[in-house]
Amino acid sequence: MVVFIGALNFVLDEYAKGAVRTAVDEAAQTGASAGGSLTACVAEASRVRASLLPGVFGSDVTINCSQVGDEVVVTAIGDLPSLLPPVPRVSVSMVGVSLITEAPAQ
């Protein structure tokens, strides 16, 4: 049973890492396509994280948006919980960058 729960914990951690990566990438792209809007970036990060990691599983992961020059930079850092106390928590740290695009002149 312990081995099964350990394997399940590993699968959940890999899923959560993918979900955080998706949230970071989507937020960076949304913020950049909105002309560098950090409000749009934060809203998209929150929406994707809430959609893919509902509840307490993603609650210890913080996603921040910033603008550096002509790029939107999104960072995610935090810990993923474990299902069993002896299994260590997994730390996640990811960065997503997207170039700010201008709307074409009409």
C-alpha positions in Angstrom: 0.0 0.0 0.0 2.8 2.4 0.8 4.5 1.7 -2.5 1.2 2.3 -4.3 0.6 5.6 -2.5 4.2 6.7 -3.2 3.7 6.0 -6.9 0.4 7.8 -6.9 2.1 10.8 -5.2 4.8 10.8 -8.0 2.1 10.8 -10.7 0.2 13.7 -9.0 3.5 15.7 -8.6 4.2 15.3 -12.3 0.7 16.4 -13.2 0.9 19.4 -10.9 4.3 20.4 -12.4 2.7 20.3 -15.9 -0.3 22.3 -14.7 2.0 25.0 -13.2 4.1 25.1 -16.4 0.9 25.6 -18.4 -0.3 28.4 -16.1 3.1 30.1 -16.4 3.2 29.8 -20.2 -0.4 30.9 -20.7 0.0 33.9 -18.4 3.1 35.1 -20.1 1.5 34.8 -23.5 -1.7 36.5 -22.4 0.2 39.4 -20.8 2.4 39.9 -23.8 -0.4 39.7 -26.3 -2.3 42.3 -24.2 0.5 44.8 -24.7 2.3 43.9 -21.5 -0.7 44.0 -19.2 0.2 42.6 -15.9 -3.4 42.5 -14.9 -4.2 40.2 -17.8 -1.2 38.1 -16.9 -2.2 37.6 -13.3 -5.8 36.9 -14.2 -4.8 34.3 -16.7 -2.4 32.6 -14.2 -5.1 32.5 -11.6 -7.7 31.2 -14.0 -5.5 28.4 -15.4 -4.2 27.4 -12.0 -7.7 27.2 -10.5 -8.8 25.2 -13.5 -6.0 22.7 -13.5 -5.1 22.6 -9.8 -8.2 23.2 -7.7 -8.2 23.0 -4.0 -5.3 22.7 -1.7 -3.0 20.9 -4.1 -1.8 24.1 -5.8 -2.4 26.5 -3.0 1.3 26.7 -1.9 2.4 27.7 -5.4 2.8 31.5 -6.0 2.7 32.9 -9.5 4.0 36.4 -10.1 4.0 38.5 -13.3 6.5 41.3 -14.1 7.6 43.3 -17.2 11.3 43.4 -18.0 12.0 45.6 -21.0 9.9 44.3 -23.8 9.1 41.0 -22.2 6.5 39.7 -19.8 8.2 37.4 -17.2 6.1 35.0 -15.1 7.6 33.1 -12.2 6.1 30.3 -10.2 7.6 29.0 -6.9 6.3 26.9 -4.2 5.8 23.4 -2.8 3.4 20.6 -3.7 2.0 18.6 -0.8 2.6 14.9 -0.3 0.0 12.2 0.3 2.0 10.6 3.1 4.1 12.4 5.8 7.3 10.4 5.1 7.2 11.4 1.4 8.9 14.7 1.0 7.2 17.7 -0.5 8.2 18.6 -4.0 9.5 22.1 -4.7 8.6 23.8 -8.0 10.3 26.7 -9.6 9.5 27.8 -13.1 9.9 30.9 -15.3 8.0 31.8 -18.5 9.0 34.6 -20.8 7.0 36.1 -23.7 7.9 39.0 -26.0 5.3 41.9 -25.9 3.6 42.2 -29.2 2.1 45.3 -30.6 -1.3 45.3 -32.3 -0.9 45.8 -36.1 -1.7 49.3 -37.4 -4.9 49.5 -39.4 
